[in-house]
Amino acid sequence: MRSGTSTPTLEDVARMAGVSTATVSRCLNTPERVIQATRDRVMKAVAKLEYTPNFGARVMAAQRTFTIGAIIPTMENAIFARGLQAFQEALHSRGYTLLVSSTAYSPQMEQEQIKALVGRGADGLLLIGYDRDPAMFRYLEQQRVPTLIAWAYAPQIALPAVGFDNRHAMAQLAGEVIARGHRRIAVISALVQGNDRAADRVRGVRDALRACGLPDGDLTVIETPYGIDTAATAMTTLMQTATPPTAVMCGNDVLAAGAVLAAQAMGLDVPGDVSVTGFDDLELARIVSPALTTMQVPHREMGVQAAKALMALVEGAPRTPPLRLDVTLKLRASLGPAKEG
């Protein structure tokens, strides 16, 4: 605890820990450069004195704010939570602070938040997907704010990225659905406007149909806002048609959960009457009954790798090619053979 009313200084911490002020600074800014025993001694002194580093002085010395911004489409679901948690942990280990904002899938709101974070001195930005006005990328380039794309992978676009190929992943899943005899396939997708991940997943289903010699023009796609209830409404619409699908592929696990619940509410068996698949492999995918066949996205690995890549850019490293992470097919009970007839 502090004694008296004076604010503890870096020198006070150094004196108590028996080290130089430079060592204290390294412990706070680049702890990996200090041996564990010394780091423990310094941090014990920091805690005892209740020392708070002088942020302004640190910024002036390093010419950085040690702040990273992340702008995500929504905070209303768990799709981005696991990856962002790993992203923050990796940043924190190197002394960076994360600021997160949400756009509600609004391009205008995203533009405002990008400019707000740049105005507050963010050293770098994490953005989800590539689909935005090219003028925003030019703006970030002019402001010299390193930017990294996550949750998507497009090697033909010359931007730093850590993600996965949404189109190829959904094509792989659709191939499994087709292999089980399904020909009447429908898709419940998130809204694709301004969402290249959702659009690519629909394209992936069409790719798989064409690869198997099936007409993709007959594919029924319902776009719906994200949610269990909205997915249930879409599923009810699909299953009330004259020739309902035998398999419904959903753009994410939450939509798939809503589809399963709607089918069961209509008295349909999943997968006996209709198969349902998801995407992401959230915890929800294993809780739903039957458990969802889905594509497992390496959220935590993506968060860690994105943090490392963005910090490297902030610290002056040259750009590297986009990093593609692998997804994994998870076959579970919600996918069965096509119903005859």
URNOR-V750208 format. One record per residue. N is the residue number from 0. D_FIRST is the distance of its C-alpha to the first C-alpha in Angstrom with 2 decimals. Layout:
((N D_FIRST) (N D_FIRST))
This chain:
((0 0.00) (1 3.77) (2 6.46) (3 9.57) (4 10.90) (5 11.86) (6 11.44) (7 10.39) (8 13.72) (9 15.53) (10 16.39) (11 12.86) (12 12.50) (13 16.04) (14 15.59) (15 12.81) (16 14.95) (17 18.14) (18 19.91) (19 21.49) (20 20.29) (21 23.19) (22 21.92) (23 18.55) (24 20.73) (25 22.97) (26 20.26) (27 19.26) (28 22.88) (29 25.17) (30 23.32) (31 26.75) (32 27.51) (33 24.86) (34 25.42) (35 23.37) (36 21.92) (37 20.67) (38 19.37) (39 17.39) (40 15.85) (41 15.00) (42 13.58) (43 11.34) (44 10.00) (45 9.96) (46 7.96) (47 5.25) (48 5.46) (49 6.38) (50 9.63) (51 12.75) (52 16.06) (53 18.52) (54 21.08) (55 23.75) (56 23.66) (57 23.85) (58 26.79) (59 28.55) (60 28.24) (61 29.43) (62 31.66) (63 30.41) (64 28.09) (65 27.25) (66 28.36) (67 31.21) (68 33.20) (69 35.13) (70 37.87) (71 39.35) (72 42.36) (73 40.81) (74 37.78) (75 40.07) (76 40.72) (77 39.28) (78 41.42) (79 38.76) (80 35.63) (81 35.72) (82 36.49) (83 33.82) (84 31.17) (85 32.21) (86 32.43) (87 28.83) (88 27.56) (89 29.53) (90 28.29) (91 24.62) (92 25.14) (93 26.19) (94 23.55) (95 25.79) (96 25.19) (97 28.07) (98 29.57) (99 32.26) (100 35.07) (101 38.24) (102 41.77) (103 43.68) (104 46.28) (105 47.01) (106 47.91) (107 47.39) (108 43.87) (109 43.08) (110 44.39) (111 42.23) (112 39.08) (113 39.94) (114 40.33) (115 37.14) (116 35.05) (117 36.89) (118 36.28) (119 32.52) (120 32.67) (121 32.66) (122 33.39) (123 35.60) (124 37.02) (125 38.00) (126 41.11) (127 43.05) (128 46.70) (129 49.01) (130 50.83) (131 49.99) (132 51.67) (133 52.13) (134 51.21) (135 47.55) (136 47.59) (137 49.27) (138 46.63) (139 43.80) (140 45.82) (141 46.26) (142 42.56) (143 41.87) (144 39.50) (145 39.93) (146 40.92) (147 41.36) (148 43.48) (149 42.64) (150 44.50) (151 47.79) (152 49.80) (153 52.63) (154 53.39) (155 55.98) (156 53.31) (157 51.70) (158 48.09) (159 45.18) (160 44.81) (161 43.53) (162 45.43) (163 48.48) (164 52.08) (165 52.33) (166 56.09) (167 56.83) (168 54.53) (169 56.28) (170 59.65) (171 58.84) (172 57.96) (173 61.08) (174 63.15) (175 62.09) (176 63.07) (177 66.45) (178 67.04) (179 67.00) (180 69.95) (181 68.29) (182 70.24) (183 69.32) (184 65.73) (185 63.62) (186 60.18) (187 57.55) (188 55.43) (189 52.54) (190 53.75) (191 54.72) (192 54.70) (193 51.83) (194 50.80) (195 52.24) (196 50.75) (197 52.70) (198 55.79) (199 55.76) (200 55.57) (201 58.69) (202 60.37) (203 59.57) (204 61.50) (205 64.44) (206 64.31) (207 64.62) (208 67.52) (209 69.41) (210 68.76) (211 70.44) (212 73.34) (213 72.34) (214 72.56) (215 69.16) (216 70.79) (217 70.98) (218 67.23) (219 65.84) (220 62.40) (221 60.53) (222 57.51) (223 55.03) (224 51.55) (225 48.90) (226 48.66) (227 50.07) (228 52.23) (229 53.65) (230 54.49) (231 56.18) (232 58.35) (233 59.32) (234 60.17) (235 62.33) (236 64.23) (237 64.86) (238 66.11) (239 68.46) (240 70.47) (241 73.99) (242 72.94) (243 69.28) (244 67.32) (245 67.01) (246 63.62) (247 60.89) (248 58.39) (249 55.19) (250 52.96) (251 49.80) (252 48.85) (253 48.03) (254 51.50) (255 52.98) (256 51.34) (257 52.85) (258 56.19) (259 56.20) (260 55.42) (261 58.16) (262 60.69) (263 60.03) (264 60.31) (265 63.75) (266 64.80) (267 64.66) (268 63.61) (269 61.10) (270 62.32) (271 65.78) (272 66.71) (273 64.25) (274 61.66) (275 58.32) (276 55.96) (277 52.52) (278 50.35) (279 46.69) (280 46.30) (281 43.45) (282 42.52) (283 44.93) (284 47.81) (285 47.54) (286 47.03) (287 50.11) (288 53.28) (289 55.06) (290 52.34) (291 52.69) (292 54.32) (293 52.15) (294 50.94) (295 47.55) (296 45.49) (297 42.85) (298 40.07) (299 37.12) (300 38.97) (301 39.89) (302 36.31) (303 35.16) (304 38.21) (305 37.94) (306 34.36) (307 35.43) (308 38.51) (309 36.88) (310 34.07) (311 36.86) (312 38.77) (313 35.83) (314 35.32) (315 38.99) (316 40.80) (317 44.39) (318 45.40) (319 46.47) (320 48.99) (321 47.86) (322 46.56) (323 48.46) (324 46.90) (325 49.12) (326 49.35) (327 50.66) (328 53.30) (329 52.39) (330 55.59) (331 55.15) (332 57.35) (333 57.58) (334 60.04) (335 63.47) (336 67.04) (337 68.80) (338 70.59) (339 74.33) (340 76.42))
